[in-house]
Amino acid sequence: MFRHHHPDSVAERIDALMAGVFVADDRERLGRLSEQLAPGFVYISPGAVVDGPDGLSDAFSHYRSDPRLGAKLSRTSAVDVHHGHFRYSWERIEQGKIAMEGWSFGWVADDGRIARIVSFDGLVPGEVRSPHS
């Protein structure tokens, strides 16, 4: 059965992940990410499906490796949690401006660590076009 996970503890883990993907030192970055992620963690975004701390780190390597971007991630909403599932909105800042906004949804493992994150770019889903138009 799903355990109750307090939104504040889930938010702290998510914030730690958002900061952790930008840590320059490989060992420190992977250590920080590992603290927050459950075994078998999966991250799914429009551009990638990756596993574990190494995969999450690699998914953000472009933003981390280009100092001109000055990229960072932050939540733009509270974390809504129920029955081991969560959602929140976020933004990615590059060169001091919002480069992307989106939503992420996920699952929390029984031990409170993050088991899965599914991210969507954009705050509003795309228009559905009629097949006849």
Secondary structure, 3 states (H helix, E strand, C coil): CCCCCCHHHHHHHHHHHHHHCCCCCHHHHHHHHHHHEEEEEEEEECCEEEEHHHHHHHHCHHHHHCCCCCCEEEECCCCEEECCEEEEEEEEEECCEEEEEEEEEEEECCCCCEEEEEEEECCCCCCCCCCCC
